[in-house]
Amino acid sequence: MTAVYLDNNATTRVDPRVVAAMLPMLTEHYGNPSSAHESGTLAKRAVAAAREQVRALIGAAHVDEIVFTSGGTESDNLAILGALAARPGRDEIVISAVEHPAVRTLCASLARTRGLVIHEIPVDAAGRIDRAAYQAALSERTALVSIMWANNETGTVFPVADMAAEANAAGALFHTDAVQAVGRVPMVLAERMIDLLSLSGHKLHAPKGIGALYVRRGIKLAAQTIGGSQERGRRAGTENVPGIVALGTACALAAASDDTTIAFLRDRLEGGLLARVADSWVLGDVEHRVPNTACIAFAGVESEAIVRLLDRRGIAVSSGSACAAGSVEPSHVVRAMGVPERFARGVVRFSLSHETTAAEIDRVIETVPDVIAELRADQLESAA
């Protein structure tokens, strides 16, 4: 059984307070929000309350700008496909080289099937986007820009507010996959030119299978799920009321939380490991990143082997994006950053939450050096 869980960028434990909020919507107030009777009215009110909680966390100006979805991937797809369908005549999309597969794979498919031109903006060794290349890619042909707010592997935060303003000046819409940023960095969308923003509940202690898409008022978006008039005609289908209530509660809890302790523990973890493990390196922009993520490369070892040995010792970490789990090749993020080969195969992501304790961090600091030493010894023995 896992004793220390440091894979919160993959998913988080559902907060007991979130469970308590959603259970009545499964057992007592289980009506359909579209129904006119009391049970349906209660469900409708619960959905409205949750929508306000999501709005408040991200600082949106209007509650009707929140569209509930099944999670980050659907939100990304709805944003990109919905925006394209509503903007004929423009056939180019700008993304970064380190986007999540939910964006990157979709754009590759659009290039193959629809002939769209995809501009993939490079990043530097710290995972920072090349702003000059980004600005040069914007033109009157650009339909949409989709740049993540925070990278899921390194935690690097991109200057999305400035990039959104530049995209808007070119007449393009700006979407950000903020799955790893919502609840971890302050955001007031009412003061930004961001048009579309994706978020996912299971990254902030709500269940899997619920998320939302922020659509700035006035932005045209073609529905991709066709049927009823739910979500103001933007996403048909009976609402996942228990999930929506859970997401709203998680957002309210996140709004009231303080990430100072998480950042302190992350720094303690990095400092402890770098001091104890030779040839180790923190990846990403250490000055501009989310407070919970430490991405460390260990030279001369395989990340999957590190993950397996730590798991046997009751410590859960990741070798990168959960969507790429099982791959023995360095991730596209690591490749895009140009990480040297001796480090590239030994990248481990440690992602904390408000449930992480100092004692857990100390246990990881004591355990990881032994694991790395064991693997390096095995490598030397094999080479002999």
Secondary structure, 3 states (H helix, E strand, C coil): CCCEECECCCCCCCCHHHHHHHHHHHHCCCCCCCCCCHHHHHHHHHHHHHHHHHHHHHCCCCHHHEEEECCHHHHHHHHHHHHHHCCCCCCEEEEECCCCHHHHHHHHHHHHHHCCEEEEECECCCCCECHHHHHHHCCCCEEEEECCCECCCCCEECCHHHHHHHHHHCCCEEEEECCCCCCCCCCCHHHCCCCEEEEEHHHCCCCCCCEEEEECCCCCCCCCCCCCCCHHHCCCCCCCHHHHHHHHHHHHHHHCCCCHHHHHHHHHHHHHHHHHCCCEEECCCCCCECCCEEEEEECCCCHHHHHHHHHHCCEECECCCHHHCCCCCCCHHHHHCCCCHHHHCCEEEEECCCCCCHHHHHHHHHHHHHHHHHHHHHHHHHHC
